[in-house]
Amino acid sequence: MYAIAIAIATADVRGRVSARVVLDALGWMAETRIAMREQCGLVVAIADVDGQAAVSALGRLQLPLPVRRRCRLDAGTRVLRVADPSRARLVLPPVASLEVMINCYYAEVFGDTL
C-alpha cells in the first residue's frame, strides 16, 4: 500500500484550483510544467516539460478549458485533488463522483449500495 494525499478545492471562473498540499506530496514546485488530459470524466495531470500548464507561485493549477469542458467542471465545481506519488500523477475527480465511487466500493464489500 502507498500513501496518497487528498484535499478538496473549488474551481474558480478561470479554471484555477488551489493545490498546494497535493503538489507538495508530488514534489511539484512553482513553474513545474504539467500536462493534463481528461480520462473517463477525470482530470489527470502529470509533470511534463512540454505540458500546457504550470504550477503557479501560489500553488495553483489552471485547468485547460477543453479539459474542463470534457469533465463538466464549471466555475464553483468542487473537485477532489488526489496526489498519487507512487505513480507521479494528480487526479481531479468532481466531488459529485464520490457517490459513484462509494457505491462501487459498497457493492464489492457488502454486495449492495447506499
DRENVEXMI-246728 format. One record per residue (C-alpha): residue number from 1; residue in three letters; x, y, z. Coordinates in Angstrom, 3 decimals. Layout:
BEGIN
{resi:NUM	resn:ALA	east:X	north:Y	up:Z}
...
// end
This chain:
BEGIN
{resi:1	resn:MET	east:0.000	north:0.000	up:0.000}
{resi:2	resn:TYR	east:1.170	north:3.541	up:-0.652}
{resi:3	resn:ALA	east:0.307	north:6.971	up:0.695}
{resi:4	resn:ILE	east:-1.839	north:9.394	up:-1.249}
{resi:5	resn:ALA	east:-2.691	north:12.983	up:-0.406}
{resi:6	resn:ILE	east:-6.302	north:14.095	up:-0.746}
{resi:7	resn:ALA	east:-7.876	north:17.539	up:-0.495}
{resi:8	resn:ILE	east:-10.946	north:19.354	up:-1.822}
{resi:9	resn:ALA	east:-10.964	north:22.618	up:-3.761}
{resi:10	resn:THR	east:-13.358	north:24.716	up:-5.811}
{resi:11	resn:ALA	east:-12.583	north:25.644	up:-9.401}
{resi:12	resn:ASP	east:-12.800	north:29.382	up:-9.998}
{resi:13	resn:VAL	east:-14.175	north:31.117	up:-13.095}
{resi:14	resn:ARG	east:-10.808	north:30.743	up:-14.888}
{resi:15	resn:GLY	east:-10.486	north:27.060	up:-14.018}
{resi:16	resn:ARG	east:-7.859	north:27.637	up:-11.353}
{resi:17	resn:VAL	east:-7.667	north:25.154	up:-8.495}
{resi:18	resn:SER	east:-5.612	north:25.621	up:-5.348}
{resi:19	resn:ALA	east:-3.432	north:22.563	up:-4.985}
{resi:20	resn:ARG	east:-0.510	north:23.296	up:-2.625}
{resi:21	resn:VAL	east:-0.974	north:20.286	up:-0.294}
{resi:22	resn:VAL	east:-1.197	north:17.715	up:-3.069}
{resi:23	resn:LEU	east:1.504	north:19.374	up:-5.165}
{resi:24	resn:ASP	east:3.884	north:19.180	up:-2.221}
{resi:25	resn:ALA	east:3.172	north:15.442	up:-1.935}
{resi:26	resn:LEU	east:4.199	north:15.084	up:-5.590}
{resi:27	resn:GLY	east:7.244	north:17.326	up:-5.260}
{resi:28	resn:TRP	east:5.838	north:19.744	up:-7.862}
{resi:29	resn:MET	east:7.002	north:23.298	up:-7.211}
{resi:30	resn:ALA	east:6.225	north:26.662	up:-8.822}
{resi:31	resn:GLU	east:6.836	north:26.647	up:-12.571}
{resi:32	resn:THR	east:6.724	north:22.831	up:-12.850}
{resi:33	resn:ARG	east:5.187	north:22.173	up:-16.274}
{resi:34	resn:ILE	east:2.080	north:19.984	up:-16.211}
{resi:35	resn:ALA	east:0.280	north:18.041	up:-18.942}
{resi:36	resn:MET	east:-3.423	north:17.478	up:-18.341}
{resi:37	resn:ARG	east:-5.981	north:15.299	up:-20.045}
{resi:38	resn:GLU	east:-9.476	north:14.002	up:-19.490}
{resi:39	resn:GLN	east:-9.854	north:10.299	up:-18.799}
{resi:40	resn:CYS	east:-13.304	north:8.839	up:-18.058}
{resi:41	resn:GLY	east:-14.528	north:12.185	up:-16.694}
{resi:42	resn:LEU	east:-11.443	north:12.767	up:-14.534}
{resi:43	resn:VAL	east:-8.728	north:15.359	up:-14.976}
{resi:44	resn:VAL	east:-5.376	north:13.536	up:-14.936}
{resi:45	resn:ALA	east:-2.197	north:15.596	up:-14.571}
{resi:46	resn:ILE	east:1.445	north:14.588	up:-14.816}
{resi:47	resn:ALA	east:4.671	north:16.584	up:-14.742}
{resi:48	resn:ASP	east:5.838	north:17.070	up:-18.320}
{resi:49	resn:VAL	east:8.420	north:19.571	up:-19.587}
{resi:50	resn:ASP	east:6.183	north:20.126	up:-22.641}
{resi:51	resn:GLY	east:2.984	north:20.467	up:-20.564}
{resi:52	resn:GLN	east:0.462	north:23.160	up:-21.452}
{resi:53	resn:ALA	east:0.145	north:24.404	up:-17.848}
{resi:54	resn:ALA	east:2.462	north:25.227	up:-14.970}
{resi:55	resn:VAL	east:2.179	north:25.335	up:-11.207}
{resi:56	resn:SER	east:1.749	north:28.976	up:-10.165}
{resi:57	resn:ALA	east:3.813	north:30.692	up:-7.476}
{resi:58	resn:LEU	east:0.737	north:30.399	up:-5.224}
{resi:59	resn:GLY	east:0.454	north:26.643	up:-5.744}
{resi:60	resn:ARG	east:-2.472	north:26.750	up:-8.152}
{resi:61	resn:LEU	east:-3.151	north:24.861	up:-11.348}
{resi:62	resn:GLN	east:-5.202	north:26.283	up:-14.185}
{resi:63	resn:LEU	east:-7.167	north:23.508	up:-15.801}
{resi:64	resn:PRO	east:-7.299	north:23.933	up:-19.592}
{resi:65	resn:LEU	east:-10.712	north:24.912	up:-20.964}
{resi:66	resn:PRO	east:-11.060	north:21.867	up:-23.275}
{resi:67	resn:VAL	east:-10.345	north:19.538	up:-20.346}
{resi:68	resn:ARG	east:-12.796	north:21.430	up:-18.086}
{resi:69	resn:ARG	east:-15.498	north:21.181	up:-20.743}
{resi:70	resn:ARG	east:-14.999	north:17.438	up:-21.259}
{resi:71	resn:CYS	east:-15.139	north:16.905	up:-17.478}
{resi:72	resn:ARG	east:-18.033	north:19.362	up:-16.998}
{resi:73	resn:LEU	east:-16.070	north:21.404	up:-14.467}
{resi:74	resn:ASP	east:-17.711	north:24.809	up:-14.305}
{resi:75	resn:ALA	east:-16.827	north:27.700	up:-12.008}
{resi:76	resn:GLY	east:-17.779	north:26.713	up:-8.479}
{resi:77	resn:THR	east:-17.466	north:22.977	up:-9.094}
{resi:78	resn:ARG	east:-15.841	north:21.268	up:-6.136}
{resi:79	resn:VAL	east:-13.135	north:18.785	up:-7.041}
{resi:80	resn:LEU	east:-11.084	north:16.294	up:-5.114}
{resi:81	resn:ARG	east:-7.360	north:16.622	up:-5.529}
{resi:82	resn:VAL	east:-5.769	north:13.214	up:-5.232}
{resi:83	resn:ALA	east:-1.980	north:13.056	up:-5.398}
{resi:84	resn:ASP	east:-0.602	north:9.632	up:-6.207}
{resi:85	resn:PRO	east:3.164	north:9.960	up:-5.610}
{resi:86	resn:SER	east:3.896	north:6.323	up:-6.478}
{resi:87	resn:ARG	east:2.577	north:6.973	up:-9.992}
{resi:88	resn:ALA	east:3.660	north:10.642	up:-10.127}
{resi:89	resn:ARG	east:0.184	north:11.842	up:-11.047}
{resi:90	resn:LEU	east:-2.580	north:14.089	up:-9.806}
{resi:91	resn:VAL	east:-6.200	north:13.111	up:-10.393}
{resi:92	resn:LEU	east:-9.037	north:15.616	up:-10.031}
{resi:93	resn:PRO	east:-12.487	north:13.993	up:-9.965}
{resi:94	resn:PRO	east:-15.568	north:16.117	up:-9.239}
{resi:95	resn:VAL	east:-16.736	north:15.699	up:-5.627}
{resi:96	resn:ALA	east:-20.073	north:14.502	up:-7.026}
{resi:97	resn:SER	east:-18.297	north:11.371	up:-8.314}
{resi:98	resn:LEU	east:-17.721	north:10.246	up:-4.710}
{resi:99	resn:GLU	east:-21.214	north:8.740	up:-4.579}
{resi:100	resn:VAL	east:-20.424	north:6.556	up:-7.587}
{resi:101	resn:MET	east:-17.076	north:5.510	up:-6.096}
{resi:102	resn:ILE	east:-18.613	north:4.701	up:-2.712}
{resi:103	resn:ASN	east:-21.449	north:2.718	up:-4.300}
{resi:104	resn:CYS	east:-18.935	north:0.663	up:-6.315}
{resi:105	resn:TYR	east:-16.918	north:0.005	up:-3.170}
{resi:106	resn:TYR	east:-20.010	north:-0.914	up:-1.145}
{resi:107	resn:ALA	east:-21.178	north:-3.257	up:-3.894}
{resi:108	resn:GLU	east:-17.815	north:-5.007	up:-3.796}
{resi:109	resn:VAL	east:-17.613	north:-5.187	up:0.016}
{resi:110	resn:PHE	east:-21.252	north:-5.643	up:1.050}
{resi:111	resn:GLY	east:-22.957	north:-6.786	up:-2.130}
{resi:112	resn:ASP	east:-25.244	north:-3.723	up:-2.153}
{resi:113	resn:THR	east:-25.086	north:0.056	up:-2.481}
{resi:114	resn:LEU	east:-26.145	north:3.078	up:-0.421}
// end
